Amino acid sequence: MKTSKLVCVLALLPCLISGTNATGQSADPLVEIDIPAQSLGAAIRAFIAETGLQVSVETALIDGRRSQAISGPSTPRDALGRMLAGSGLVIDRVATNVFVLRASTPITANEDGVLELNEIVVSESLLGRVPGATGSGAPFDVFEEARTIETIGGEEIERAGLGDIADAIDTAANVVVTNQFNPTTFEVTVRGISDVGNVNSTAPTVGLFVDGVLLNQSGGVAGTNPGLVDTERVDVFLGAQTTTFGRATTAGAVNVVTKKPTNDLEFSAEGDIGLFTDDIAATGSATFVANAPILENGLLSGRFVGFVNASGGFIEVFGADPAERIESEGFGTRLSLRSQPSENLTLDLQVDYSRVEFDAISQVSLELLEEGEFVTFTDSLGEDRNDSVLVRFASLYDTDFGTFSSNSAFRFSETFSSFDVDGLLAFDLSVGTVTTATTSFSQDFRFDGLPMELAALPGEFVFDAGVSFNVNNFFSQNTADLEPIGGPGFGFLITDDEQDLLNVSAFADAAWRPIPDLELSAGLRYAFDRVQETDETLTTGPAVELGLLPGGFSETGDASFHSVSPRAAVSYDWSDDLTTFFSFATGFRPGGISETEFSGVFEFDEEVTRTFEVGVRSRFLVNRLAINASAFFTKINDFQTPIFVTFPGSILPPQIILDNAGDATSVGGEVNLAVTPVEGLLLRANAGVNFTEIEEFELAPPGSGGVPADLSGLDLPNAPKFTLTLTGDYEFDRPLFGDARPFIRADYSLRTDFIGSISAEPTTVDGYDTLDLRVGLRGSRYSVELFAENILGEEFATTGTPGPGATFPLPIDPSLGLPSAVTGPVGVPGPPRLVGIRAKITF
């Protein structure tokens, strides 16, 4: 950013009177603005950063004042007015891109007959920026991007009551969240491409990032669902992100940007409590945020976040006496420090820690769920837990020709869980345990250039480049002590799986604007990936002799992969309110090592995606209607898919291996619509259509009980053909108490039927729709609301897989009365109806 004095001639005075801009246009473009309530000075700086407009105001007029929260599409003038409501300030417009804030006294000319305004902060134009710049956490201008990005801002997160990353991204078109087996994990499908059950993977299809740090480096997803506490925004990128993020983004990426320390003194507290109405089980959470300057002049400021949550659970344990549910609780902290020793240098240190404890995995019978019963067959209510630590250090240095940034991170996550080995057999076996641990280190360096002119080329040119280094260790240990209570020793099983990953990559990206309305961009990333895998199985006891457990198994393998992934795009601005683009992007997912006791160790190949996309960004109806639309075609070569492998004659539950399954296609599109028909009312719709197909794939005999299964023509898993999210949010224009205004909001979500997994007999998951309602008061310093989530009481699952009891050779206890439910498909259920109250205060 730059600071300067602006002198406005008296010729602009008619603009102040008429309300038109300097060009005679009376209507501004509709822009997406999301700025939470905060100190007025910080809010004005955020407004400048998001709009690129200039604002001038005397410091004395804003000291000690707070802003109103603003969110959603709006004209800049309307958004600024809502932000200043109750401040006593008046807005004057002296040029197309210049606002002046003043008290009730009009602006007057000085003795020389000109208007001399105070210091103004000028944002660099977003036009011509190469896609990227994630290292700084800078917001993306969706109207200027030649790709599809859906951004959920911090104010929208609060308004919608979104609790975690999974809640936020599930509102996007053609995005589906699955496999939330416990509160710390989830998997995601974008445009039909997923990595459900991502065992032995060297990279996921959708990268989950926090401040540019990749959480799911490999197939392990534990600890990848942190709560959205004190979050600035969530960016959801659809399609391969070749140069922006690189690896782990063949289908898309999700980046959570947390709020950073400021030089303002701020404290806030928030809490909510709710009840699952069917079982009268309580759930609740509380968050505390403190921000303060530590040293003067921006030398050091700090921000502390603490949170706790607990849920009485809604899934009942079958046969438990007394009745028990799968409960959970968690807590965490985040400490952020920011130093700005000079105008050009910013240093950030961030330390996150969280712990979640839960009783068991949230997996129920789909057969019973259709009858309205949230029942799990596990009998292992134990001390399951996940601990996660993230330490991040980032630096950013601005120059006259661009920004240099560094992002270093260390992450550790460990999950311990127990499970029922016998699966409700006629006699009881002891509980098994699973321990997984992920340790990773990453380092990114990048340069984001500013527009420049080259003698050999007309127009403007921008260049970006960067390198990254990632190492990741994933360890998993499974144990099962097969000793019936009171009976003889039957067997013991230990499996150790360890995976070491190394990734080194470099990218370059450039954009050229030969004329102001035309932009051409291209880039590529080179990557080297190495994977080393060690798998060992130890078994003892009579179960081995009887063939119920496999014998000892120990293998080690390694593989290396090289890739060059290009991208290119062209966009054209037909007017200030209409932009079109066409893009091509490739994504590369390294291969790896997979193994089972039946098939041994084998290497699976890399997966390559190629996506063609065309899109339009537009604004209509006096700029109160915004429509963004995209259509895409993706070809997936040698797509990697998790396959559920059963072991007939063994008490081992189905295992998951990763293998290539030929080629597949995904074609569809998204439409995002937002309209503000009257002041205070926002109507939004996100719709997606997606058709997928596996072109040719025959499932190997181990996965089908010995009989080959032809799955050619099958849909890709977790890919509903239609997704829809509707939002209506109305805030009354008149305060009811102080500056607090009444509001009412409704959110509707729809997902159609889809296939839950790749197996010999694929499981179909029924479609579902949910409706959430909120009503309350919202002011600059406090808010209170009543909410009802899934008010229709929809009983649904977000995934479906073969039941673990399907291949058990031992008899199921007939007294249980539900043999078909035990052996049938299982899935992770969505929560039932929840009603409650939430309040927040800022001081």
Order of alpha helices (4+ residues) and beta strands (2+ residues): beta-beta-alpha-beta-alpha-beta-alpha-beta-alpha-beta-beta-beta-beta-beta-alpha-alpha-beta-beta-beta-beta-beta-beta-beta-beta-beta-beta-beta-beta-beta-alpha-beta-beta-beta-beta-beta-beta-beta-alpha-beta-beta-beta-beta-beta-beta-beta-beta-beta-beta-beta-beta-beta-beta-beta-beta-beta-beta-alpha-beta-beta
